[in-house]
Structure formats: C-alpha cells, structure tokens
Amino acid sequence: MPQLDTSTWVTMILSMFLVLFIIFQLKISKYNFHHNPEPTLTKMPKQNTPWETKWTKIYLPLSLPL
C-alpha cells in the first residue's frame, strides 16, 4: 500500500487561503459605502387609545388617607 505524499499540502492550503483572501477583497472593493451615514428621523403616527382621553386613578389600600 503506497504512502500518501503530504509534502505539498502546506503549500496548497496556504495558496488557497491567499487566493480566497484576494477574491473576497476584490468582491468587497466593488461595493460603494457611504462615508458619513446620517440617521433619518422617522415619525411614528400617534394612535388614539380610549384610556388616553379618560382620567383614571388607581387607589391602592395603602395610599388611602387615614
């Protein structure tokens, strides 16, 4: 049974990482990124709820006058 020659594995793995790094850098460099993004203000529509128009108070036993 022949032995597996592993002497070139390190070279192949390192060259693969280098090629992958270059490919990803080239793909990322095609995108245009904004340098100073400014936040946009979004206004939430006000929703009228039934309990906003009524005056209610919760009386707890400990908050009653003596």
All heavy atoms as TSV, in Angstrom:
chain	resi	resn	atom	element	x	y	z
A	1	MET	N	N	0.851	-1.174	0.000
A	1	MET	CA	C	0.000	0.000	0.000
A	1	MET	C	C	0.902	1.245	0.000
A	1	MET	O	O	1.734	1.393	0.894
A	1	MET	CB	C	-0.860	-0.024	1.261
A	1	MET	CG	C	-1.915	1.016	1.275
A	1	MET	SD	S	-3.048	0.558	2.578
A	1	MET	CE	C	-4.162	1.880	2.472
A	2	PRO	N	N	0.707	2.134	-0.973
A	2	PRO	CA	C	1.606	3.297	-1.066
A	2	PRO	C	C	1.306	4.341	0.007
A	2	PRO	O	O	0.178	4.457	0.484
A	2	PRO	CB	C	1.324	3.848	-2.459
A	2	PRO	CG	C	-0.036	3.381	-2.784
A	2	PRO	CD	C	-0.236	2.071	-2.078
A	3	GLN	N	N	2.309	5.059	0.339
A	3	GLN	CA	C	2.171	6.132	1.329
A	3	GLN	C	C	1.619	7.380	0.648
A	3	GLN	O	O	1.912	7.645	-0.518
A	3	GLN	CB	C	3.531	6.463	1.944
A	3	GLN	CG	C	4.072	5.388	2.836
A	3	GLN	CD	C	3.299	5.329	4.138
A	3	GLN	OE1	O	2.796	6.318	4.625
A	3	GLN	NE2	N	3.194	4.133	4.694
A	4	LEU	N	N	0.827	8.136	1.400
A	4	LEU	CA	C	0.266	9.362	0.870
A	4	LEU	C	C	1.291	10.480	1.020
A	4	LEU	O	O	1.809	10.710	2.117
A	4	LEU	CB	C	-1.015	9.717	1.632
A	4	LEU	CG	C	-1.766	10.952	1.165
A	4	LEU	CD1	C	-2.233	10.769	-0.275
A	4	LEU	CD2	C	-2.949	11.205	2.050
A	5	ASP	N	N	1.568	11.150	-0.077
A	5	ASP	CA	C	2.566	12.224	-0.063
A	5	ASP	C	C	1.899	13.511	0.425
A	5	ASP	O	O	1.047	14.070	-0.257
A	5	ASP	CB	C	3.133	12.406	-1.466
A	5	ASP	CG	C	4.228	13.446	-1.481
A	5	ASP	OD1	O	4.795	13.719	-0.406
A	5	ASP	OD2	O	4.507	13.979	-2.559
A	6	THR	N	N	2.277	13.957	1.604
A	6	THR	CA	C	1.668	15.154	2.193
A	6	THR	C	C	2.606	16.355	2.191
A	6	THR	O	O	2.349	17.343	2.863
A	6	THR	CB	C	1.233	14.867	3.643
A	6	THR	OG1	O	2.375	14.497	4.384
A	6	THR	CG2	C	0.180	13.777	3.667
A	7	SER	N	N	3.662	16.270	1.442
A	7	SER	CA	C	4.658	17.345	1.477
A	7	SER	C	C	4.144	18.628	0.829
A	7	SER	O	O	4.618	19.711	1.159
A	7	SER	CB	C	5.946	16.892	0.803
A	7	SER	OG	O	5.688	16.607	-0.555
A	8	THR	N	N	3.223	18.543	-0.077
A	8	THR	CA	C	2.739	19.750	-0.768
A	8	THR	C	C	1.458	20.307	-0.143
A	8	THR	O	O	0.921	21.300	-0.631
A	8	THR	CB	C	2.474	19.441	-2.248
A	8	THR	OG1	O	1.490	18.419	-2.332
A	8	THR	CG2	C	3.740	18.998	-2.941
A	9	TRP	N	N	0.951	19.680	0.888
A	9	TRP	CA	C	-0.315	20.128	1.477
A	9	TRP	C	C	-0.210	21.523	2.066
A	9	TRP	O	O	-1.122	22.335	1.911
A	9	TRP	CB	C	-0.759	19.147	2.551
A	9	TRP	CG	C	-1.369	17.892	1.998
A	9	TRP	CD1	C	-1.265	17.426	0.724
A	9	TRP	CD2	C	-2.178	16.972	2.708
A	9	TRP	NE1	N	-1.948	16.263	0.587
A	9	TRP	CE2	C	-2.533	15.950	1.795
A	9	TRP	CE3	C	-2.630	16.887	4.003
A	9	TRP	CZ2	C	-3.327	14.879	2.150
A	9	TRP	CZ3	C	-3.425	15.811	4.368
A	9	TRP	CH2	C	-3.768	14.829	3.450
A	10	VAL	N	N	0.859	21.812	2.736
A	10	VAL	CA	C	1.013	23.122	3.369
A	10	VAL	C	C	1.026	24.209	2.302
A	10	VAL	O	O	0.356	25.237	2.434
A	10	VAL	CB	C	2.295	23.168	4.225
A	10	VAL	CG1	C	2.537	24.569	4.733
A	10	VAL	CG2	C	2.207	22.172	5.355
A	11	THR	N	N	1.730	23.972	1.220
A	11	THR	CA	C	1.785	24.942	0.132
A	11	THR	C	C	0.408	25.142	-0.487
A	11	THR	O	O	-0.003	26.273	-0.767
A	11	THR	CB	C	2.783	24.461	-0.946
A	11	THR	OG1	O	4.019	24.178	-0.337
A	11	THR	CG2	C	2.944	25.506	-2.021
A	12	MET	N	N	-0.303	24.058	-0.695
A	12	MET	CA	C	-1.635	24.153	-1.306
A	12	MET	C	C	-2.618	24.877	-0.384
A	12	MET	O	O	-3.402	25.712	-0.830
A	12	MET	CB	C	-2.172	22.747	-1.623
A	12	MET	CG	C	-1.460	22.072	-2.763
A	12	MET	SD	S	-1.612	22.980	-4.302
A	12	MET	CE	C	-3.361	22.895	-4.560
A	13	ILE	N	N	-2.583	24.593	0.895
A	13	ILE	CA	C	-3.510	25.222	1.839
A	13	ILE	C	C	-3.210	26.715	1.955
A	13	ILE	O	O	-4.130	27.550	1.926
A	13	ILE	CB	C	-3.441	24.507	3.206
A	13	ILE	CG1	C	-4.046	23.107	3.087
A	13	ILE	CG2	C	-4.172	25.322	4.264
A	13	ILE	CD1	C	-3.868	22.244	4.298
A	14	LEU	N	N	-1.936	27.066	2.050
A	14	LEU	CA	C	-1.586	28.481	2.150
A	14	LEU	C	C	-1.937	29.239	0.870
A	14	LEU	O	O	-2.445	30.364	0.928
A	14	LEU	CB	C	-0.105	28.632	2.477
A	14	LEU	CG	C	0.307	28.214	3.885
A	14	LEU	CD1	C	1.814	28.325	4.040
A	14	LEU	CD2	C	-0.418	29.026	4.923
A	15	SER	N	N	-1.703	28.629	-0.261
A	15	SER	CA	C	-2.062	29.308	-1.515
A	15	SER	C	C	-3.574	29.428	-1.655
A	15	SER	O	O	-4.080	30.417	-2.193
A	15	SER	CB	C	-1.457	28.573	-2.706
A	15	SER	OG	O	-2.014	27.291	-2.823
A	16	MET	N	N	-4.320	28.451	-1.173
A	16	MET	CA	C	-5.776	28.529	-1.215
A	16	MET	C	C	-6.271	29.688	-0.348
A	16	MET	O	O	-7.148	30.454	-0.763
A	16	MET	CB	C	-6.383	27.210	-0.719
A	16	MET	CG	C	-7.888	27.230	-0.668
A	16	MET	SD	S	-8.565	25.882	0.287
A	16	MET	CE	C	-7.961	26.258	1.916
A	17	PHE	N	N	-5.723	29.834	0.847
A	17	PHE	CA	C	-6.123	30.955	1.711
A	17	PHE	C	C	-5.777	32.294	1.077
A	17	PHE	O	O	-6.561	33.240	1.146
A	17	PHE	CB	C	-5.460	30.843	3.082
A	17	PHE	CG	C	-6.149	29.875	3.997
A	17	PHE	CD1	C	-5.413	28.887	4.645
A	17	PHE	CD2	C	-7.505	29.939	4.216
A	17	PHE	CE1	C	-6.032	27.990	5.496
A	17	PHE	CE2	C	-8.134	29.047	5.059
A	17	PHE	CZ	C	-7.401	28.066	5.696
A	18	LEU	N	N	-4.642	32.368	0.451
A	18	LEU	CA	C	-4.244	33.608	-0.204
A	18	LEU	C	C	-5.194	33.955	-1.354
A	18	LEU	O	O	-5.642	35.102	-1.494
A	18	LEU	CB	C	-2.803	33.489	-0.705
A	18	LEU	CG	C	-2.262	34.712	-1.422
A	18	LEU	CD1	C	-2.136	35.880	-0.463
A	18	LEU	CD2	C	-0.931	34.383	-2.066
A	19	VAL	N	N	-5.529	32.976	-2.158
A	19	VAL	CA	C	-6.443	33.210	-3.287
A	19	VAL	C	C	-7.830	33.589	-2.779
A	19	VAL	O	O	-8.469	34.505	-3.311
A	19	VAL	CB	C	-6.481	31.962	-4.196
A	19	VAL	CG1	C	-7.618	32.051	-5.195
A	19	VAL	CG2	C	-5.157	31.784	-4.902
A	20	LEU	N	N	-8.306	32.920	-1.753
A	20	LEU	CA	C	-9.618	33.260	-1.197
A	20	LEU	C	C	-9.625	34.676	-0.625
A	20	LEU	O	O	-10.598	35.424	-0.794
A	20	LEU	CB	C	-10.012	32.252	-0.120
A	20	LEU	CG	C	-10.521	30.916	-0.629
A	20	LEU	CD1	C	-10.745	29.969	0.541
A	20	LEU	CD2	C	-11.781	31.085	-1.417
A	21	PHE	N	N	-8.563	35.044	0.036
A	21	PHE	CA	C	-8.473	36.392	0.584
A	21	PHE	C	C	-8.511	37.432	-0.536
A	21	PHE	O	O	-9.224	38.429	-0.454
A	21	PHE	CB	C	-7.188	36.528	1.406
A	21	PHE	CG	C	-6.973	37.891	1.965
A	21	PHE	CD1	C	-7.703	38.323	3.064
A	21	PHE	CD2	C	-6.061	38.747	1.386
A	21	PHE	CE1	C	-7.518	39.587	3.577
A	21	PHE	CE2	C	-5.863	40.012	1.896
A	21	PHE	CZ	C	-6.598	40.435	2.988
A	22	ILE	N	N	-7.771	37.184	-1.607
A	22	ILE	CA	C	-7.748	38.127	-2.730
A	22	ILE	C	C	-9.118	38.208	-3.397
A	22	ILE	O	O	-9.605	39.297	-3.732
A	22	ILE	CB	C	-6.649	37.719	-3.740
A	22	ILE	CG1	C	-5.274	37.925	-3.110
A	22	ILE	CG2	C	-6.770	38.504	-5.036
A	22	ILE	CD1	C	-4.139	37.369	-3.932
A	23	ILE	N	N	-9.779	37.082	-3.560
A	23	ILE	CA	C	-11.108	37.079	-4.189
A	23	ILE	C	C	-12.103	37.862	-3.343
A	23	ILE	O	O	-12.880	38.682	-3.857
A	23	ILE	CB	C	-11.588	35.630	-4.428
A	23	ILE	CG1	C	-10.770	34.999	-5.547
A	23	ILE	CG2	C	-13.068	35.591	-4.765
A	23	ILE	CD1	C	-11.039	33.526	-5.762
A	24	PHE	N	N	-12.089	37.642	-2.038
A	24	PHE	CA	C	-13.014	38.373	-1.168
A	24	PHE	C	C	-12.708	39.861	-1.154
A	24	PHE	O	O	-13.618	40.693	-1.128
A	24	PHE	CB	C	-13.004	37.813	0.251
A	24	PHE	CG	C	-13.823	36.564	0.401
A	24	PHE	CD1	C	-13.240	35.402	0.875
A	24	PHE	CD2	C	-15.166	36.557	0.088
A	24	PHE	CE1	C	-13.985	34.251	1.009
A	24	PHE	CE2	C	-15.924	35.410	0.221
A	24	PHE	CZ	C	-15.337	34.254	0.682
A	25	GLN	N	N	-11.448	40.215	-1.177
A	25	GLN	CA	C	-11.094	41.635	-1.209
A	25	GLN	C	C	-11.571	42.277	-2.497
A	25	GLN	O	O	-12.059	43.409	-2.496
A	25	GLN	CB	C	-9.573	41.805	-1.071
A	25	GLN	CG	C	-9.040	41.473	0.283
A	25	GLN	CD	C	-9.577	42.392	1.343
A	25	GLN	OE1	O	-9.673	43.587	1.135
A	25	GLN	NE2	N	-9.934	41.835	2.479
A	26	LEU	N	N	-11.445	41.600	-3.597
A	26	LEU	CA	C	-11.918	42.139	-4.866
A	26	LEU	C	C	-13.436	42.275	-4.893
A	26	LEU	O	O	-13.978	43.243	-5.431
A	26	LEU	CB	C	-11.451	41.253	-6.024
A	26	LEU	CG	C	-9.964	41.327	-6.350
A	26	LEU	CD1	C	-9.612	40.283	-7.397
A	26	LEU	CD2	C	-9.584	42.707	-6.824
A	27	LYS	N	N	-14.130	41.316	-4.311
A	27	LYS	CA	C	-15.594	41.401	-4.281
A	27	LYS	C	C	-16.063	42.539	-3.371
A	27	LYS	O	O	-16.998	43.257	-3.695
A	27	LYS	CB	C	-16.193	40.074	-3.812
A	27	LYS	CG	C	-16.166	39.014	-4.872
A	27	LYS	CD	C	-16.992	37.838	-4.424
A	27	LYS	CE	C	-17.191	36.866	-5.527
A	27	LYS	NZ	N	-18.074	37.324	-6.575
A	28	ILE	N	N	-15.419	42.697	-2.235
A	28	ILE	CA	C	-15.814	43.736	-1.292
A	28	ILE	C	C	-15.477	45.125	-1.840
A	28	ILE	O	O	-16.216	46.084	-1.622
A	28	ILE	CB	C	-15.141	43.491	0.073
A	28	ILE	CG1	C	-15.769	42.279	0.735
A	28	ILE	CG2	C	-15.251	44.706	0.973
A	28	ILE	CD1	C	-15.111	41.860	2.004
A	29	SER	N	N	-14.404	45.237	-2.597
A	29	SER	CA	C	-13.994	46.548	-3.095
A	29	SER	C	C	-14.945	47.095	-4.147
A	29	SER	O	O	-14.904	48.281	-4.463
A	29	SER	CB	C	-12.583	46.468	-3.667
A	29	SER	OG	O	-12.584	45.689	-4.844
A	30	LYS	N	N	-15.816	46.276	-4.697
A	30	LYS	CA	C	-16.768	46.749	-5.708
A	30	LYS	C	C	-17.948	47.489	-5.096
A	30	LYS	O	O	-18.677	48.178	-5.797
A	30	LYS	CB	C	-17.282	45.562	-6.533
A	30	LYS	CG	C	-16.226	44.975	-7.431
A	30	LYS	CD	C	-16.788	43.818	-8.228
A	30	LYS	CE	C	-15.697	43.219	-9.105
A	30	LYS	NZ	N	-16.202	42.073	-9.868
A	31	TYR	N	N	-18.175	47.338	-3.809
A	31	TYR	CA	C	-19.309	47.975	-3.152
A	31	TYR	C	C	-18.980	49.423	-2.817
A	31	TYR	O	O	-17.852	49.751	-2.461
A	31	TYR	CB	C	-19.695	47.234	-1.870
A	31	TYR	CG	C	-20.298	45.882	-2.124
A	31	TYR	CD1	C	-19.575	44.726	-1.852
A	31	TYR	CD2	C	-21.587	45.754	-2.632
A	31	TYR	CE1	C	-20.112	43.474	-2.089
A	31	TYR	CE2	C	-22.141	44.508	-2.877
A	31	TYR	CZ	C	-21.403	43.382	-2.601
A	31	TYR	OH	O	-21.945	42.150	-2.838
A	32	ASN	N	N	-19.978	50.270	-2.904
A	32	ASN	CA	C	-19.831	51.673	-2.519
A	32	ASN	C	C	-20.442	51.865	-1.141
A	32	ASN	O	O	-21.641	51.632	-0.962
A	32	ASN	CB	C	-20.521	52.590	-3.528
A	32	ASN	CG	C	-19.807	52.566	-4.851
A	32	ASN	OD1	O	-18.600	52.399	-4.899
A	32	ASN	ND2	N	-20.556	52.717	-5.929
A	33	PHE	N	N	-19.635	52.301	-0.214
A	33	PHE	CA	C	-20.109	52.537	1.140
A	33	PHE	C	C	-20.164	54.034	1.391
A	33	PHE	O	O	-19.301	54.786	0.949
A	33	PHE	CB	C	-19.180	51.878	2.170
A	33	PHE	CG	C	-19.178	50.387	2.106
A	33	PHE	CD1	C	-18.113	49.708	1.529
A	33	PHE	CD2	C	-20.231	49.651	2.608
A	33	PHE	CE1	C	-18.106	48.329	1.455
A	33	PHE	CE2	C	-20.233	48.277	2.551
A	33	PHE	CZ	C	-19.168	47.622	1.967
A	34	HIS	N	N	-21.178	54.462	2.117
A	34	HIS	CA	C	-21.287	55.869	2.484
A	34	HIS	C	C	-20.269	56.181	3.569
A	34	HIS	O	O	-20.115	55.430	4.524
A	34	HIS	CB	C	-22.691	56.192	2.988
A	34	HIS	CG	C	-23.727	55.987	1.933
A	34	HIS	ND1	N	-23.821	56.788	0.829
A	34	HIS	CD2	C	-24.693	55.066	1.810
A	34	HIS	CE1	C	-24.813	56.370	0.072
A	34	HIS	NE2	N	-25.361	55.317	0.648
A	35	HIS	N	N	-19.624	57.315	3.438
A	35	HIS	CA	C	-18.601	57.657	4.417
A	35	HIS	C	C	-19.209	58.136	5.727
A	35	HIS	O	O	-18.796	57.742	6.800
A	35	HIS	CB	C	-17.666	58.729	3.847
A	35	HIS	CG	C	-16.853	58.221	2.707
A	35	HIS	ND1	N	-15.856	57.286	2.851
A	35	HIS	CD2	C	-16.884	58.493	1.385
A	35	HIS	CE1	C	-15.319	57.010	1.680
A	35	HIS	NE2	N	-15.921	57.739	0.767
A	36	ASN	N	N	-20.196	59.017	5.648
A	36	ASN	CA	C	-20.839	59.543	6.850
A	36	ASN	C	C	-22.344	59.327	6.764
A	36	ASN	O	O	-23.071	60.205	6.303
A	36	ASN	CB	C	-20.535	61.033	7.016
A	36	ASN	CG	C	-19.095	61.265	7.380
A	36	ASN	OD1	O	-18.503	60.486	8.116
A	36	ASN	ND2	N	-18.519	62.335	6.867
A	37	PRO	N	N	-22.816	58.205	7.192
A	37	PRO	CA	C	-24.262	57.999	7.124
A	37	PRO	C	C	-24.979	58.862	8.164
A	37	PRO	O	O	-24.539	58.976	9.307
A	37	PRO	CB	C	-24.432	56.509	7.431
A	37	PRO	CG	C	-23.210	56.137	8.187
A	37	PRO	CD	C	-22.111	57.035	7.699
A	38	GLU	N	N	-26.047	59.505	7.742
A	38	GLU	CA	C	-26.818	60.339	8.656
A	38	GLU	C	C	-28.114	59.627	9.002
A	38	GLU	O	O	-28.784	59.084	8.115
A	38	GLU	CB	C	-27.120	61.686	8.002
A	38	GLU	CG	C	-25.862	62.476	7.720
A	38	GLU	CD	C	-26.168	63.790	7.027
A	38	GLU	OE1	O	-27.357	64.090	6.824
A	38	GLU	OE2	O	-25.215	64.485	6.690
A	39	PRO	N	N	-28.469	59.634	10.260
A	39	PRO	CA	C	-29.723	58.966	10.629
A	39	PRO	C	C	-30.922	59.768	10.143
A	39	PRO	O	O	-30.919	60.997	10.154
A	39	PRO	CB	C	-29.672	58.929	12.162
A	39	PRO	CG	C	-28.766	60.041	12.526
A	39	PRO	CD	C	-27.771	60.188	11.407
A	40	THR	N	N	-31.912	59.059	9.700
A	40	THR	CA	C	-33.139	59.714	9.269
A	40	THR	C	C	-34.157	59.626	10.399
A	40	THR	O	O	-34.285	58.595	11.070
A	40	THR	CB	C	-33.706	59.044	8.017
A	40	THR	OG1	O	-33.937	57.666	8.330
A	40	THR	CG2	C	-32.733	59.134	6.848
A	41	LEU	N	N	-34.864	60.702	10.597
A	41	LEU	CA	C	-35.858	60.740	11.654
A	41	LEU	C	C	-37.170	60.182	11.129
A	41	LEU	O	O	-37.694	60.636	10.109
A	41	LEU	CB	C	-36.060	62.174	12.143
A	41	LEU	CG	C	-34.825	62.814	12.779
A	41	LEU	CD1	C	-35.120	64.270	13.105
A	41	LEU	CD2	C	-34.425	62.063	14.024
A	42	THR	N	N	-37.667	59.198	11.823
A	42	THR	CA	C	-38.945	58.621	11.423
A	42	THR	C	C	-39.988	59.029	12.453
A	42	THR	O	O	-39.785	58.888	13.657
A	42	THR	CB	C	-38.855	57.084	11.372
A	42	THR	OG1	O	-38.437	56.594	12.641
A	42	THR	CG2	C	-37.857	56.654	10.313
A	43	LYS	N	N	-41.093	59.556	11.966
A	43	LYS	CA	C	-42.165	59.974	12.862
A	43	LYS	C	C	-43.190	58.856	12.962
A	43	LYS	O	O	-43.694	58.373	11.961
A	43	LYS	CB	C	-42.825	61.234	12.337
A	43	LYS	CG	C	-41.922	62.429	12.400
A	43	LYS	CD	C	-42.655	63.675	11.986
A	43	LYS	CE	C	-41.713	64.867	12.103
A	43	LYS	NZ	N	-42.392	66.091	11.679
A	44	MET	N	N	-43.449	58.479	14.182
A	44	MET	CA	C	-44.435	57.440	14.406
A	44	MET	C	C	-45.816	58.078	14.454
A	44	MET	O	O	-46.000	59.108	15.118
A	44	MET	CB	C	-44.167	56.717	15.730
A	44	MET	CG	C	-42.829	55.986	15.767
A	44	MET	SD	S	-42.753	54.633	14.612
A	44	MET	CE	C	-43.920	53.534	15.343
A	45	PRO	N	N	-46.780	57.500	13.771
A	45	PRO	CA	C	-48.127	58.077	13.837
A	45	PRO	C	C	-48.717	57.880	15.234
A	45	PRO	O	O	-48.563	56.815	15.841
A	45	PRO	CB	C	-48.905	57.287	12.783
A	45	PRO	CG	C	-48.139	56.025	12.603
A	45	PRO	CD	C	-46.711	56.345	12.901
A	46	LYS	N	N	-49.350	58.922	15.733
A	46	LYS	CA	C	-49.926	58.847	17.071
A	46	LYS	C	C	-51.236	58.076	17.016
A	46	LYS	O	O	-52.103	58.371	16.227
A	46	LYS	CB	C	-50.177	60.246	17.615
A	46	LYS	CG	C	-50.739	60.235	19.013
A	46	LYS	CD	C	-50.539	61.569	19.657
A	46	LYS	CE	C	-51.248	61.642	20.985
A	46	LYS	NZ	N	-51.057	60.553	21.865
A	47	GLN	N	N	-51.337	57.085	17.872
A	47	GLN	CA	C	-52.545	56.276	17.908
A	47	GLN	C	C	-53.373	56.697	19.119
A	47	GLN	O	O	-52.870	56.740	20.239
A	47	GLN	CB	C	-52.192	54.801	18.014
A	47	GLN	CG	C	-51.431	54.282	16.808
A	47	GLN	CD	C	-51.032	52.832	16.976
A	47	GLN	OE1	O	-51.148	52.265	18.054
A	47	GLN	NE2	N	-50.540	52.243	15.901
A	48	ASN	N	N	-54.615	57.016	18.858
A	48	ASN	CA	C	-55.513	57.390	19.947
A	48	ASN	C	C	-56.056	56.135	20.603
A	48	ASN	O	O	-56.639	55.278	19.952
A	48	ASN	CB	C	-56.663	58.239	19.414
A	48	ASN	CG	C	-56.146	59.580	18.970
A	48	ASN	OD1	O	-55.157	60.058	19.488
A	48	ASN	ND2	N	-56.797	60.179	17.992
A	49	THR	N	N	-55.839	56.059	21.888
A	49	THR	CA	C	-56.358	54.925	22.635
A	49	THR	C	C	-57.458	55.418	23.560
A	49	THR	O	O	-57.466	56.583	23.973
A	49	THR	CB	C	-55.238	54.268	23.464
A	49	THR	OG1	O	-54.621	55.256	24.268
A	49	THR	CG2	C	-54.210	53.632	22.548
A	50	PRO	N	N	-58.400	54.569	23.885
A	50	PRO	CA	C	-59.538	55.022	24.698
A	50	PRO	C	C	-59.142	55.519	26.084
A	50	PRO	O	O	-59.799	56.389	26.637
A	50	PRO	CB	C	-60.430	53.789	24.810
A	50	PRO	CG	C	-59.879	52.767	23.904
A	50	PRO	CD	C	-58.533	53.206	23.460
A	51	TRP	N	N	-58.072	54.976	26.662
A	51	TRP	CA	C	-57.733	55.371	28.028
A	51	TRP	C	C	-56.949	56.678	28.068
A	51	TRP	O	O	-56.712	57.214	29.127
A	51	TRP	CB	C	-56.963	54.268	28.738
A	51	TRP	CG	C	-55.722	53.847	28.033
A	51	TRP	CD1	C	-54.505	54.424	28.093
A	51	TRP	CD2	C	-55.597	52.752	27.134
A	51	TRP	NE1	N	-53.626	53.771	27.292
A	51	TRP	CE2	C	-54.257	52.731	26.684
A	51	TRP	CE3	C	-56.478	51.775	26.664
A	51	TRP	CZ2	C	-53.797	51.772	25.798
A	51	TRP	CZ3	C	-56.002	50.830	25.790
A	51	TRP	CH2	C	-54.685	50.831	25.358
A	52	GLU	N	N	-56.534	57.219	26.947
A	52	GLU	CA	C	-55.821	58.492	26.972
A	52	GLU	C	C	-56.766	59.665	27.213
A	52	GLU	O	O	-56.356	60.692	27.730
A	52	GLU	CB	C	-55.068	58.704	25.655
A	52	GLU	CG	C	-53.822	57.856	25.543
A	52	GLU	CD	C	-53.074	58.113	24.253
A	52	GLU	OE1	O	-53.580	58.867	23.400
A	52	GLU	OE2	O	-51.988	57.563	24.104
A	53	THR	N	N	-57.997	59.536	26.816
A	53	THR	CA	C	-58.941	60.651	26.968
A	53	THR	C	C	-59.634	60.647	28.323
A	53	THR	O	O	-60.266	61.626	28.688
A	53	THR	CB	C	-59.998	60.584	25.860
A	53	THR	OG1	O	-60.657	59.315	25.939
A	53	THR	CG2	C	-59.347	60.729	24.489
A	54	LYS	N	N	-59.543	59.578	29.048
A	54	LYS	CA	C	-60.227	59.482	30.342
A	54	LYS	C	C	-59.245	59.698	31.474
A	54	LYS	O	O	-58.076	59.342	31.385
A	54	LYS	CB	C	-60.866	58.105	30.503
A	54	LYS	CG	C	-61.948	57.812	29.494
A	54	LYS	CD	C	-62.466	56.430	29.708
A	54	LYS	CE	C	-63.507	56.076	28.668
A	54	LYS	NZ	N	-63.945	54.701	28.773
A	55	TRP	N	N	-59.745	60.289	32.555
A	55	TRP	CA	C	-58.933	60.443	33.739
A	55	TRP	C	C	-59.225	59.280	34.660
A	55	TRP	O	O	-60.357	59.061	35.080
A	55	TRP	CB	C	-59.239	61.757	34.450
A	55	TRP	CG	C	-58.393	61.949	35.652
A	55	TRP	CD1	C	-57.138	62.408	35.678
A	55	TRP	CD2	C	-58.753	61.664	37.010
A	55	TRP	NE1	N	-56.658	62.445	36.957
A	55	TRP	CE2	C	-57.632	61.992	37.794
A	55	TRP	CE3	C	-59.890	61.155	37.629
A	55	TRP	CZ2	C	-57.623	61.837	39.173
A	55	TRP	CZ3	C	-59.876	61.000	39.002
A	55	TRP	CH2	C	-58.744	61.347	39.757
A	56	THR	N	N	-58.210	58.503	34.942
A	56	THR	CA	C	-58.398	57.356	35.837
A	56	THR	C	C	-57.325	57.406	36.906
A	56	THR	O	O	-56.227	57.924	36.698
A	56	THR	CB	C	-58.270	56.018	35.081
A	56	THR	OG1	O	-57.010	55.954	34.459
A	56	THR	CG2	C	-59.355	55.867	34.033
A	57	LYS	N	N	-57.668	56.902	38.039
A	57	LYS	CA	C	-56.712	56.812	39.125
A	57	LYS	C	C	-56.918	55.488	39.832
A	57	LYS	O	O	-58.041	55.075	40.080
A	57	LYS	CB	C	-56.913	57.963	40.110
A	57	LYS	CG	C	-55.834	58.020	41.156
A	57	LYS	CD	C	-55.954	59.265	41.998
A	57	LYS	CE	C	-54.842	59.310	42.997
A	57	LYS	NZ	N	-54.923	60.505	43.840
A	58	ILE	N	N	-55.814	54.840	40.137
A	58	ILE	CA	C	-55.896	53.559	40.823
A	58	ILE	C	C	-55.652	53.828	42.299
A	58	ILE	O	O	-54.645	54.417	42.683
A	58	ILE	CB	C	-54.833	52.589	40.264
A	58	ILE	CG1	C	-55.092	52.341	38.799
A	58	ILE	CG2	C	-54.830	51.287	41.036
A	58	ILE	CD1	C	-54.018	51.547	38.100
A	59	TYR	N	N	-56.586	53.400	43.111
A	59	TYR	CA	C	-56.470	53.562	44.556
A	59	TYR	C	C	-55.980	52.271	45.169
A	59	TYR	O	O	-56.617	51.238	45.053
A	59	TYR	CB	C	-57.816	53.936	45.168
A	59	TYR	CG	C	-58.241	55.336	44.838
A	59	TYR	CD1	C	-59.148	55.563	43.809
A	59	TYR	CD2	C	-57.741	56.402	45.546
A	59	TYR	CE1	C	-59.527	56.855	43.501
A	59	TYR	CE2	C	-58.113	57.697	45.245
A	59	TYR	CZ	C	-59.019	57.900	44.209
A	59	TYR	OH	O	-59.381	59.173	43.908
A	60	LEU	N	N	-54.847	52.366	45.792
A	60	LEU	CA	C	-54.325	51.222	46.499
A	60	LEU	C	C	-54.716	51.349	47.981
A	60	LEU	O	O	-54.879	52.454	48.494
A	60	LEU	CB	C	-52.813	51.171	46.386
A	60	LEU	CG	C	-52.268	50.969	44.963
A	60	LEU	CD1	C	-50.754	51.051	44.969
A	60	LEU	CD2	C	-52.707	49.637	44.429
A	61	PRO	N	N	-54.866	50.244	48.662
A	61	PRO	CA	C	-55.255	50.333	50.082
A	61	PRO	C	C	-54.261	51.124	50.922
A	61	PRO	O	O	-54.649	51.798	51.860
A	61	PRO	CB	C	-55.313	48.881	50.529
A	61	PRO	CG	C	-55.465	48.086	49.288
A	61	PRO	CD	C	-54.848	48.868	48.200
A	62	LEU	N	N	-52.999	51.060	50.608
A	62	LEU	CA	C	-52.035	51.755	51.431
A	62	LEU	C	C	-51.959	53.253	51.104
A	62	LEU	O	O	-51.407	54.037	51.863
A	62	LEU	CB	C	-50.631	51.141	51.236
A	62	LEU	CG	C	-50.504	49.712	51.764
A	62	LEU	CD1	C	-49.116	49.180	51.404
A	62	LEU	CD2	C	-50.719	49.674	53.252
A	63	SER	N	N	-52.508	53.661	49.960
A	63	SER	CA	C	-52.415	55.066	49.589
A	63	SER	C	C	-53.657	55.862	50.014
A	63	SER	O	O	-53.745	57.059	49.742
A	63	SER	CB	C	-52.232	55.183	48.061
A	63	SER	OG	O	-53.396	54.742	47.421
A	64	LEU	N	N	-54.616	55.229	50.668
A	64	LEU	CA	C	-55.824	55.944	51.093
A	64	LEU	C	C	-55.495	56.833	52.301
A	64	LEU	O	O	-54.651	56.477	53.135
A	64	LEU	CB	C	-56.917	54.945	51.475
A	64	LEU	CG	C	-57.524	54.152	50.306
A	64	LEU	CD1	C	-58.484	53.111	50.856
A	64	LEU	CD2	C	-58.254	55.076	49.369
A	65	PRO	N	N	-56.145	57.975	52.400
A	65	PRO	CA	C	-55.907	58.827	53.575
A	65	PRO	C	C	-56.446	58.169	54.840
A	65	PRO	O	O	-57.433	57.449	54.825
A	65	PRO	CB	C	-56.664	60.099	53.247
A	65	PRO	CG	C	-57.597	59.754	52.174
A	65	PRO	CD	C	-57.077	58.549	51.461
A	66	LEU	N	N	-55.821	58.477	55.954
A	66	LEU	CA	C	-56.236	57.846	57.225
A	66	LEU	C	C	-57.351	58.590	57.891
A	66	LEU	O	O	-57.577	59.719	57.852
A	66	LEU	CB	C	-55.028	57.762	58.155
A	66	LEU	CG	C	-53.959	56.818	57.657
A	66	LEU	CD1	C	-52.757	56.877	58.582
A	66	LEU	CD2	C	-54.486	55.414	57.592
